[in-house]
């Protein structure tokens, strides 16, 4: 599997980082994990297009993870896509789909393609990927993703607070992508600090931790130093980074 970081930032505008978005690829099967601001442009910059997507997985409703979801749907509608498009995410994602197809219209817009809806949490084979998910502590209907192809597993909990659920989701993962919204020493039930991320990685036994979802004020080097000092193999995500698993 190959993971391409399309956006490694958070909700605040950042000249160096786009909103949360990652492209997961296995051979010719491509999944977009979240669709934050700038994700369409970053997808094209990485050499792909919405037409290449097998599906989109959304972890929760916040706009820094969903703002270009509707744009991608419209791009595929405009080019009259014929292949089904997997849309995996919490139940509330249906509201966003319905809003997009009805807002400002006398009647709902029609799509040229079928939406293959997977309501999360849940588990299902999707193309070459096995998608598993659990509820995670953030806002209501937030889900974390565990995606396996062959013997390789990538875990992306989206935004989350410290939780045994996240540890279990990440158990023995080859690559674990965790948000690092908080500065060292800060605490929250809804986001992670470097210390929180390092503890989750240690307890899960993952092979590599990638910190992401940084605010513009983040001390990235300090976050890396904290996790590495804990004995966790850690890297910091940046837009355009590629990880091969």
C-alpha positions as CSV (number, residue, x, y, z in Angstrom):
1,X,0.0,0.0,0.0
2,X,1.0,3.6,-0.6
3,X,-0.3,6.5,1.5
4,X,0.1,10.0,0.0
5,X,-0.5,12.9,2.4
6,X,-2.7,15.4,0.6
7,X,-3.3,17.6,3.6
8,X,-1.6,17.6,7.0
9,X,-3.2,20.7,8.6
10,X,-6.1,21.4,10.8
11,X,-9.0,23.8,10.7
12,X,-6.9,27.0,10.7
13,X,-5.7,28.3,7.4
14,X,-2.0,27.4,6.9
15,X,0.2,28.4,3.9
16,X,2.1,25.1,4.3
17,X,-0.6,22.6,5.0
18,X,-4.0,21.8,3.5
19,X,-7.0,20.4,5.3
20,X,-7.0,16.8,6.3
21,X,-6.9,14.4,3.3
22,X,-4.9,11.3,2.5
23,X,-4.9,9.1,-0.6
24,X,-4.5,5.3,0.1
25,X,-3.5,3.3,-2.9
26,X,-3.1,-0.4,-3.6
27,X,-2.3,-1.3,-7.2
28,X,-5.1,0.5,-9.1
29,X,-7.5,0.9,-6.2
30,X,-7.5,4.3,-4.6
31,X,-9.3,5.5,-1.5
32,X,-9.5,9.2,-0.3
33,X,-9.5,9.4,3.5
34,X,-11.2,12.7,4.4
35,X,-11.6,15.6,2.0
36,X,-10.5,18.8,3.7
37,X,-9.8,22.2,2.0
38,X,-7.5,21.9,-0.9
39,X,-7.8,18.1,-1.3
40,X,-8.9,18.2,-4.9
41,X,-6.0,20.3,-6.0
42,X,-3.6,18.2,-3.9
43,X,-5.0,15.0,-5.5
44,X,-4.3,16.4,-9.0
45,X,-0.8,17.6,-7.9
46,X,0.0,14.1,-6.8
47,X,-0.8,12.8,-10.3
48,X,-4.4,11.6,-9.7
49,X,-7.9,12.9,-10.3
50,X,-11.4,12.3,-8.7
51,X,-12.0,9.9,-11.6
52,X,-9.3,7.6,-10.2
53,X,-11.1,7.2,-6.9
54,X,-12.7,3.9,-5.9
55,X,-14.2,5.6,-2.9
56,X,-14.1,8.3,-0.2
57,X,-14.0,7.6,3.5
58,X,-15.1,10.4,5.9
59,X,-14.2,10.2,9.6
60,X,-16.5,13.0,10.9
61,X,-18.6,16.0,10.0
62,X,-16.1,18.9,10.6
63,X,-15.4,21.1,7.5
64,X,-11.7,20.7,7.7
65,X,-12.4,17.0,6.9
66,X,-15.4,17.3,4.5
67,X,-15.3,20.7,2.7
68,X,-14.3,19.3,-0.7
69,X,-16.4,16.1,-0.5
70,X,-19.3,17.9,-2.3
71,X,-16.9,19.3,-4.8
72,X,-15.6,15.9,-5.8
73,X,-19.2,14.6,-6.1
74,X,-20.0,17.5,-8.4
75,X,-16.8,17.0,-10.4
76,X,-17.8,13.3,-11.1
77,X,-21.4,14.3,-11.8
78,X,-20.2,16.9,-14.4
79,X,-18.0,14.4,-16.2
80,X,-20.8,11.8,-16.1
81,X,-18.9,9.2,-14.2
82,X,-20.4,5.7,-14.8
83,X,-18.5,3.6,-12.2
84,X,-20.0,3.3,-8.7
85,X,-18.3,5.5,-6.0
86,X,-18.0,4.1,-2.5
87,X,-18.9,6.6,0.2
88,X,-18.0,5.4,3.6
89,X,-18.7,7.4,6.7
90,X,-21.0,7.9,9.7
91,X,-24.7,8.0,9.3
92,X,-24.7,11.8,9.3
93,X,-22.9,11.8,5.9
94,X,-26.3,11.0,4.4
95,X,-27.5,14.5,5.4
96,X,-24.5,16.1,3.6
97,X,-25.2,14.0,0.4
98,X,-28.9,14.9,0.5
99,X,-28.2,18.6,1.1
100,X,-25.8,18.7,-1.8
101,X,-28.3,17.1,-4.2
102,X,-31.2,19.3,-3.2
103,X,-29.9,22.7,-2.0
104,X,-31.2,25.5,-4.3
105,X,-32.9,23.0,-6.7
106,X,-36.6,22.6,-7.6
107,X,-36.0,18.8,-7.6
108,X,-33.0,16.7,-6.4
109,X,-30.1,16.5,-8.8
110,X,-29.6,13.2,-10.5
111,X,-26.2,11.4,-10.6
112,X,-24.8,9.5,-13.5
113,X,-23.2,7.0,-11.1
114,X,-24.3,4.8,-8.2
115,X,-23.3,5.8,-4.7
116,X,-22.1,2.6,-2.9
117,X,-22.9,3.7,0.7
118,X,-21.1,2.1,3.6
119,X,-22.3,3.4,7.0
120,X,-19.6,3.4,9.6
121,X,-18.8,2.1,12.2
122,X,-18.8,-1.2,10.3
123,X,-16.7,-3.7,8.4
124,X,-16.6,-4.5,4.7
125,X,-14.3,-5.5,1.8
126,X,-14.1,-2.6,-0.7
127,X,-12.0,-3.3,-3.8
128,X,-8.7,-4.6,-2.6
129,X,-9.2,-3.0,0.9
130,X,-10.8,-4.4,4.0
131,X,-12.3,-1.4,5.9
132,X,-12.9,-1.7,9.6
133,X,-14.0,1.1,11.8
134,X,-15.0,2.0,15.4
135,X,-16.5,5.0,17.1
136,X,-13.8,7.3,18.5
137,X,-14.0,10.2,21.0
138,X,-14.3,13.6,19.2
139,X,-17.7,14.9,18.1
140,X,-20.8,12.7,17.8
141,X,-20.6,10.1,15.0
142,X,-16.8,10.3,14.7
143,X,-15.2,7.1,13.4
144,X,-11.7,5.8,13.2
145,X,-10.5,3.7,10.2
146,X,-8.4,0.5,10.1
147,X,-7.7,-0.4,6.5
148,X,-5.9,-3.6,5.4
149,X,-4.7,-4.8,2.0
150,X,-2.9,-8.2,2.0
151,X,-0.8,-8.3,5.1
152,X,-0.4,-4.5,5.5
153,X,-2.5,-2.3,7.7
154,X,-2.9,1.4,8.0
155,X,-4.9,3.0,10.8
156,X,-6.3,6.6,10.7
157,X,-8.6,7.5,13.6
158,X,-9.3,11.0,12.2
159,X,-9.6,13.5,15.0
160,X,-9.8,11.9,18.4
161,X,-9.0,12.1,22.1
162,X,-7.1,9.6,24.1
163,X,-9.0,6.3,24.3
164,X,-8.5,2.6,24.7
165,X,-10.7,2.2,21.6
166,X,-8.0,4.0,19.5
167,X,-5.3,1.8,21.0
168,X,-7.3,-1.4,20.0
169,X,-8.0,0.0,16.6
170,X,-4.3,0.6,16.0
171,X,-3.1,-2.8,17.4
172,X,0.1,-3.9,15.5
173,X,-0.6,-1.5,12.6
174,X,2.2,-1.1,10.1
175,X,1.4,2.7,9.9
176,X,-0.5,4.7,12.4
177,X,-1.6,8.3,11.5
178,X,-2.5,10.3,14.5
179,X,-3.6,13.9,14.9
180,X,-1.3,16.2,16.9
181,X,-3.6,19.2,17.5
182,X,-2.5,20.0,21.0
183,X,0.8,21.4,22.2
184,X,2.9,19.4,24.7
185,X,1.3,19.3,28.1
186,X,-2.2,20.3,26.9
187,X,-5.1,18.0,27.7
188,X,-8.4,17.4,26.0
189,X,-11.0,14.6,25.6
190,X,-11.3,15.5,21.9
191,X,-7.8,16.0,20.6
192,X,-4.2,14.6,21.1
193,X,-1.0,16.1,22.4
194,X,2.4,14.6,21.4
195,X,2.4,12.7,24.7
196,X,-1.0,11.2,24.0
197,X,0.0,10.2,20.5
198,X,3.2,8.6,21.8
199,X,1.3,6.6,24.4
200,X,-1.3,5.3,21.9
201,X,1.5,4.2,19.6
202,X,3.4,2.5,22.4
203,X,0.4,0.7,23.7
204,X,-0.8,-0.4,20.2
205,X,2.6,-1.8,19.2
206,X,2.4,-0.1,15.8
207,X,5.5,-0.2,13.6
208,X,5.5,3.5,12.7
209,X,3.7,6.6,13.9
210,X,3.0,9.6,11.7
211,X,1.9,12.8,13.4
212,X,-0.4,15.0,11.4
213,X,-3.3,17.5,11.6
214,X,-0.9,20.2,12.9
215,X,-2.1,23.8,13.6
216,X,0.0,26.6,12.1
217,X,1.5,27.3,15.6
218,X,2.6,23.7,16.2
219,X,6.1,23.0,17.4
220,X,6.6,20.0,15.1
221,X,10.2,19.3,16.0
222,X,9.3,19.2,19.7
223,X,6.4,16.9,19.0
224,X,8.7,14.5,17.1
225,X,11.4,14.7,19.9
226,X,8.8,13.8,22.5
227,X,7.5,10.7,20.7
228,X,10.9,9.5,19.6
229,X,12.2,9.8,23.2
230,X,9.3,7.6,24.2
231,X,10.8,4.9,22.0
232,X,8.3,5.3,19.1
233,X,9.5,5.4,15.5
234,X,7.9,8.7,14.5
235,X,7.7,11.0,11.5
236,X,5.8,14.3,10.9
237,X,3.5,14.4,8.0
238,X,3.8,17.2,5.4
239,X,1.8,17.8,2.3
240,X,3.0,15.6,-0.5
241,X,4.7,13.0,1.7
242,X,4.5,9.4,0.6
243,X,4.6,6.4,2.8
244,X,5.0,2.9,1.4
245,X,3.8,0.0,3.6
